[in-house]
Amino acid sequence: MSQYDVIVIGAGPGGYVCAIRCAQLGLKTAVVEGRETLGGTCLNVGCIPSKALLHASHSLHEAQHNFAKMGLKGKSPSVDWKQMLAYKDDVIDGNTKGIEFLFKKNKIDWLKGWGSIPEAGKVKVGDEVHEAKNIIIASGSEPSSLPGVEVDEKVVVTSTGALELGKIPKKMVVIGAGVIGLELGSVYQRLGTEVTVIEFLNVVTPGMDGEVQKTFQRILKKQGLKFIMGAAVQKTDATKTKAKVTYKLRKDDSEHVLDADVVLVATGRRPYTEGLGLDALGIETTKGGQIKVGKDWQTNVPGIYAIGDAIDGPMLAHKAEDEGMAAAEQVAGKHGHVNYGVIPGVIYTAPEVANVGETEETLKEQGRAYKVGKFMFMGNGRAKANFASDGFVKILADKETDRILGAHIIGPAAGELIHEVCVAMEFGAAAEDLALTCHAHPTYSEAVREAALACGDGPIHS
């Protein structure tokens, strides 16, 4: 029976980062993973492959719509779908092999198979039982569906199936206007698919800043995506090559049917803890299936911890990574820390959308006095030169202290720009601190400074 200081269950972003940090802190570490490759959902069928297809399809869009404006003349590229998927697979392969290398470098054992916890201090993988002083559950999540919607990953697909379709569909219906649905919907729209998004609520990307939601939907409509809002999907009926989606409009309860070649079910995700034996162990969970943990990420069973999508909070790879490092610190007798108020979110469409901290809506709910600094990318020289002037930067600051409370960006490189604000918030900076910081010209980053200036006397370029 092999003995470890820590066994991590799951090799996704939370699990593998946690394992590496444990090893760096001198703990004998193993990771249980049943996939053929490391990296979990994110690297294999999530964040990384979707970004590859987003990059490829955006490049096609640029060639079709903007190259000629810059004097780059010639025939527009045709799409070789098999080659595009091969490129996506190469990206996955490079990343997963990179994690294997990191495991060897840090002397982390990969226990191949699916794990269960027969009792505290023990992890069973296949027929073998391994002992561990500490167990960290990083089992991730899986797509959730709707009643009446049966996924076959051929015609009715989750994000997993949408990343490996046999051909580019003529018509796609996306159920859910969240991050996954809009990212993959925009990929196929750029590749020539007629994409219709059905959303239960009356806004896209629920929970985001209201102004961003409206602007984002308007831009996506302009790009060609169709939206049916306030609609409840009743069922899907699929054959081998086609599907029908039946939905009801909430405003009048009228029933409608849409035809599609592919239906993408993007209605969120749920924790994946099946087979771990949580009930037998007496580990407490929520109604939604999340594992309950304390401030040290430990469950109610001493020595068993949980992180990432398996616990409460936003299902984001970087949130899982932060928790993984923090839990490793706790296990090693140090003080792990995650600032949940400064976890950015990004949607990798074109334009990108990014946010951190409070929204105007949450601040109003809290009754807090705040001010808004906003700057449109239309006033940014670099954005105009690059045909990327849609969108804005919006900074929310405390009305009295000027401390930054949140930021919302829709525009070019929003996913990169948001981190300037994250660092500022981590240090408790005021909007004036950002406004007084010299920013290189011409850069997209100047829009962040202008929004910070707008929290004071006003921006320069608008």
C-alpha positions, 0 to 999 in steps of 0.5 A: 500500500503506497503512502502519500502526504497528499492525494489529489483527485482530479487533474484539471486546473485546480487539481494539477496546480494544487498537486504542483504546489504541494510538491513544491512545499515538500509533500509527497503527492499523487494525483488520481485521473481517469482520463487518458490525458491530464488537464481535465475538462479545461485543457481537453474539452473546454477552455483551451480547445474553444480558444483555438477555434475562437482564434481560427474563426476570428482570423477568418472573419478578419480576412473576410471583412478587414484585410481588403480595407488595409490593402491586403487583396486576394481571395478570401481563405476557404475553411478546411474543417478537418485541418482546423480540428487538427490544429485544435487537437495539436493545441490540446496535445501540447498543453496536456504533455506540458502538464505531464512534464511538470508532474515528472519535474515535481516528482508527482505520481499519476494514479491512472483511473477513477478514484473513490474514498472508502474512508478518511485517509484512503483513496481507492483507484481500481483494485489498489488502495492508497493511503494519504494523510490528506485528500483533496477533491478536485473532481470538477464539473460536467454539463447539465441539461434540461428535462426533455433534452437528451444529449447524444453528442452528435446532433444534440451536443454539449460543449464537448460534442460542439468541439468535434462536429463531423462538419460545419452545420448549416443551422445551429440552435444554442440553448442558453446565452451564457459564456459557453453558448455565446463563445461557441455560437460565435465560432460557428456563426463566423464559419457560416452557420446560421446560429439562433440562441434561445435564453430563458431570461431576458438578458444574455450572460446573467449576472454581468453588468446590465449595460455590458449585457445590452451592448454585448447582445447588440454587437452579437446581433450585428455580427449575425447571431439571432436571439430568442429571449424569455423562452423556455425550451420544452424538448428536443426531437432528434434524428441522426442528422436533424433536430427540432427544438420546441420552446414556449415564450414566457410572455404569452405561453405560445409554443414554437418549433425551430429546426436545426442541424445541431443543437448545443445545450449550454445551460450550465454545469454541475459538480461531478462527484459521482462515485467518490463515496461522499454520502458514505463518508458523511461529507456535507453537500448543498442541494446543488451538489456542491461540497461544503467546505470551511475557510480552509477548504476542508470538509466536515470530515477532517483531512478531506478538502475540496476545491474548484467546480466541486465547491460553491462559487464561479466555475472558473479554471483560475478560481480553481487554481487559486483554491488549489494553491491555497489548499496546498498551503493549508495542508502544508501548515501555512496560510492559504488565501483567496480573495474572492472579491477579485476573481475576473471573468472573461468571455473570449468572443470578439470583442472580448468581455471581462469583469471583476468585482461589483456591478452597478446592480450589486452596489445598488442592492447593497445601498452603497454610494458609488461613481462611474467612470466610463470611456468608449473604445471609439476614442482610443487610437489603437482600437480605431486603427485595428477595426476594434472600436466597439465597446467601452471600459467602465470603472466603479469606485466608492463615492467617498474614498474613490477606492475601485469596487469593480470594472467592466470591459467590452472591447479589444483584449478585454481579457488582458486589460482587466488584470490591470484593474485586478492588481489595483483592487488587490492593493486597495487602489483608488481610481485616481491611482490608475488615472495618475499611472502613465500608460504607453501610447497608443495602446488599448490600455489607455482606455482603462486610464481614461475610464479612471480619469472619468471617475474624477475630473473627466477623460481626455479623449471624449 
